[in-house]
Each structure stands twice: as structure tokens, then as C-alpha cells.
């Protein structure tokens, strides 16, 4: 053997993809309690919220309807 696996196959630095952008907001009914990612409001199970539709991979943001309707969002 030529040495430990790390020495034979050096790792490349992880490339960070640019964060996905929100294309729009889709309203939906929550099946679990959640928090608005913008204003930190409690969003109870069964209430209406909005989820971000992204232009690439990434964590989809959940917001209250008020924050999703703000023109500066996304």
C-alpha cells in the first residue's frame, strides 16, 4: 500500500454553490408548527403559510403570509 487513504486521494476543497434565489411564494396549509424565517412569528399547525420556490437546490424558506406578500421579499 502507498499509505493511508487520505494520502492517496487528497481531498479537494468543497466548492460552495451560490445560494438559491426565491422565484416566488406558494401558499400552503401547515401540517406541523413552524416559525416564519423573516419575522420569527409562530405559525401553528393548520394555519396558512408560504414556502419559497427556489431557482436551484437549497433549503426552502417558510414564511408567514404577511412577510411573503412584502414586495422586497425574495
C-alpha positions as CSV (number, residue, x, y, z in Angstrom):
1,X,0.0,0.0,0.0
2,X,1.1,3.5,-0.7
3,X,0.0,4.9,2.6
4,X,-3.3,5.9,4.3
5,X,-6.3,6.6,2.1
6,X,-6.1,10.3,2.8
7,X,-2.6,10.5,1.4
8,X,-3.5,8.5,-1.8
9,X,-6.6,10.6,-2.6
10,X,-6.2,14.2,-1.4
11,X,-9.5,16.0,-0.9
12,X,-10.4,19.0,-3.0
13,X,-11.7,22.0,-1.1
14,X,-15.5,22.0,-1.1
15,X,-17.0,24.4,-3.6
16,X,-19.9,26.3,-2.1
17,X,-22.6,26.9,-4.6
18,X,-24.2,30.3,-4.7
19,X,-27.4,30.5,-2.6
20,X,-30.6,29.8,-4.4
21,X,-32.8,32.7,-5.1
22,X,-36.6,32.8,-4.3
23,X,-38.5,32.9,-7.6
24,X,-41.9,33.2,-5.8
25,X,-44.0,32.1,-2.9
26,X,-46.6,29.3,-2.8
27,X,-49.3,29.4,-0.1
28,X,-50.0,26.1,1.7
29,X,-51.5,24.8,4.9
30,X,-49.0,23.7,7.6
31,X,-49.2,20.1,8.8
32,X,-46.7,21.0,11.6
33,X,-46.0,24.0,13.7
34,X,-43.3,26.3,12.2
35,X,-41.6,29.7,12.6
36,X,-41.6,32.5,10.0
37,X,-38.0,32.8,8.8
38,X,-38.4,36.5,8.3
39,X,-40.2,37.9,11.4
40,X,-40.0,34.8,13.7
41,X,-43.7,34.6,14.2
42,X,-45.2,31.3,15.4
43,X,-47.1,29.6,12.6
44,X,-49.4,27.0,14.2
45,X,-50.3,23.7,12.6
46,X,-53.3,24.2,10.3
47,X,-52.6,27.8,9.5
48,X,-51.7,29.2,6.1
49,X,-48.1,30.0,5.3
50,X,-45.9,30.4,2.3
51,X,-42.9,28.4,1.0
52,X,-40.3,29.8,-1.3
53,X,-39.9,28.3,-4.8
54,X,-36.2,28.4,-5.5
55,X,-34.2,28.7,-8.7
56,X,-31.8,25.9,-7.6
57,X,-31.1,23.5,-4.7
58,X,-31.3,24.7,-1.2
59,X,-33.4,24.9,2.0
60,X,-36.8,26.2,1.1
61,X,-37.8,29.1,3.3
62,X,-41.2,29.2,5.1
63,X,-42.7,32.5,6.0
64,X,-46.0,33.9,7.3
65,X,-48.3,35.3,4.6
66,X,-47.6,38.9,5.6
67,X,-43.9,38.5,5.0
68,X,-44.4,36.6,1.8
69,X,-46.5,39.4,0.4
70,X,-43.9,42.1,1.1
71,X,-42.6,43.4,-2.2
72,X,-38.9,43.3,-1.0
73,X,-39.1,39.5,-0.2
74,X,-37.3,37.0,-2.4
